[in-house]
Amino acid sequence: MASTKSWAHEIEASVAAPRLFRAGVMDWHTLAPKLAPQVVASAHPVEGEGGVGSVRQFNFTSAMPFSVVKERLDFLDADGCECRSTLLEGGHVGTVIETSTSCIKVEPAAGGGSVVKVESTYKLLPGVEEGEYEVAKAKESVTAIFKAAEAYLIANPDAYN
């Protein structure tokens, strides 16, 4: 029987938490195709206006092992720079995992920077071995997202203020 698993990851950044949260989480569907076109071909809202219940879709290039991901925003505290989302389809849903949720909190750090705290909880499909769901690859991908957003914000100091 498949069990629920989770992983946690922290990423340090040199930009303020509210800016990084807005760029790297709330508006990532707009920035990703511009900042990581080698990975994200396109992205767009599917339903909603960005609040709880909203769904957005990311379409990937051949650099990813899957072509699409749809995620739903389940919880949002924009002032507290925290959200939780559920993977609805795409990714490894239906092939490796049954369900997956991610919680992201961006907290202020010393010197005006921030720390991104990510926790992902997932349930493997019956018969799938733990190694088939690559936690290291997932952590690498989330780090790349926030490092790309950080670099963009450093290069564009007036963005997302």
C-alpha positions in Angstrom: 0.0 0.0 0.0 1.3 3.5 -0.9 1.9 5.8 2.0 2.1 9.6 2.3 5.6 11.0 2.1 7.0 14.5 2.4 10.1 16.6 1.9 11.1 20.1 3.1 13.6 22.5 1.6 14.9 26.0 2.3 16.4 28.5 -0.1 18.1 31.7 1.0 17.7 34.8 -1.1 19.0 38.4 -0.9 15.7 40.1 -1.8 12.8 41.0 0.5 10.2 38.4 1.3 7.2 40.2 -0.1 8.9 40.9 -3.5 10.1 37.3 -3.8 6.7 35.9 -2.9 4.9 38.1 -5.5 7.4 37.3 -8.2 8.3 33.7 -7.5 4.9 32.5 -6.4 2.0 34.7 -7.3 3.2 36.0 -10.7 5.4 33.0 -11.6 3.1 32.1 -14.5 3.9 35.4 -16.1 7.7 35.4 -15.3 8.5 31.8 -15.9 8.3 31.8 -19.7 10.4 34.9 -19.8 13.0 33.9 -17.2 13.2 30.1 -18.0 12.1 29.7 -21.6 14.3 26.6 -21.9 12.0 24.9 -19.4 8.6 26.7 -19.4 7.2 27.2 -22.9 4.1 29.1 -21.6 1.9 29.5 -18.6 -1.5 31.0 -17.9 -4.4 31.2 -15.5 -7.1 28.6 -16.3 -9.7 29.9 -13.8 -9.9 32.5 -11.1 -8.2 35.8 -10.5 -5.2 34.6 -8.5 -7.0 34.0 -5.2 -8.0 30.8 -3.4 -9.5 28.3 -5.8 -7.6 29.8 -8.8 -6.1 27.3 -11.2 -3.1 27.9 -13.4 -1.3 25.8 -16.0 2.4 25.6 -17.0 3.4 24.1 -20.3 6.9 22.7 -20.5 9.5 22.2 -23.1 11.2 18.9 -23.8 13.6 19.7 -20.9 11.1 18.3 -18.5 9.9 14.7 -18.3 6.3 15.9 -18.6 4.6 18.5 -20.8 2.1 20.1 -18.5 1.2 20.9 -14.9 -2.1 22.3 -13.5 -2.2 23.5 -9.9 -4.9 24.9 -7.7 -4.3 27.5 -5.0 -5.9 26.2 -1.8 -4.7 28.7 0.8 -3.3 32.2 0.4 -2.0 34.7 3.0 -0.4 37.3 0.7 0.6 39.6 3.6 2.2 36.6 5.4 3.9 35.5 2.1 2.4 32.0 2.4 0.4 29.7 0.2 -0.6 26.1 -0.4 -1.4 24.5 -3.7 -2.5 21.1 -5.0 -1.3 19.5 -8.2 -4.4 18.7 -10.2 -3.0 17.1 -13.3 0.2 16.7 -15.3 3.5 16.3 -13.7 3.7 12.8 -12.4 0.0 12.7 -11.3 -1.5 9.4 -12.4 1.9 7.9 -13.4 4.0 8.0 -10.2 2.0 10.0 -7.6 -1.6 9.9 -6.7 -1.7 13.3 -5.0 0.7 16.2 -4.2 0.4 19.4 -2.3 3.0 22.1 -1.7 3.2 24.8 1.0 5.5 27.8 0.4 6.3 30.4 3.0 8.8 33.2 2.3 10.1 34.7 5.6 12.2 37.8 6.1 15.8 37.2 7.0 18.6 39.3 8.3 20.0 42.1 6.1 16.7 42.5 4.1 16.9 39.1 2.5 14.5 36.2 2.9 14.3 32.5 3.3 11.9 30.4 1.2 10.5 27.4 3.1 8.9 24.7 0.9 7.2 21.6 2.1 5.7 19.1 -0.3 3.5 16.2 0.7 2.7 13.5 -1.8 1.2 10.0 -2.1 2.9 7.5 -4.4 0.7 5.3 -6.5 0.5 1.6 -5.3 3.5 -0.3 -6.6 5.7 2.7 -7.2 9.1 2.6 -5.5 10.2 5.7 -3.5 13.2 6.2 -5.9 10.9 6.7 -8.9 9.7 10.0 -7.4 12.9 12.1 -7.5 12.9 14.4 -4.4 16.3 15.7 -5.3 15.1 16.8 -8.7 12.0 18.5 -7.2 14.2 20.4 -4.8 16.5 21.4 -7.6 13.6 22.7 -9.6 12.1 24.8 -6.8 15.5 26.2 -6.1 15.9 27.2 -9.8 12.5 29.0 -9.7 13.4 31.1 -6.7 16.9 31.8 -7.9 15.6 33.0 -11.2 13.0 35.2 -9.5 15.8 36.6 -7.2 18.1 37.4 -10.1 15.2 39.1 -11.9 14.4 41.2 -8.8 18.0 42.2 -8.3 18.3 43.2 -12.0 14.9 45.1 -11.7 14.9 46.8 -8.3 11.6 48.6 -9.0 9.8 45.4 -9.9 7.2 43.9 -7.5 7.6 46.7 -4.8 
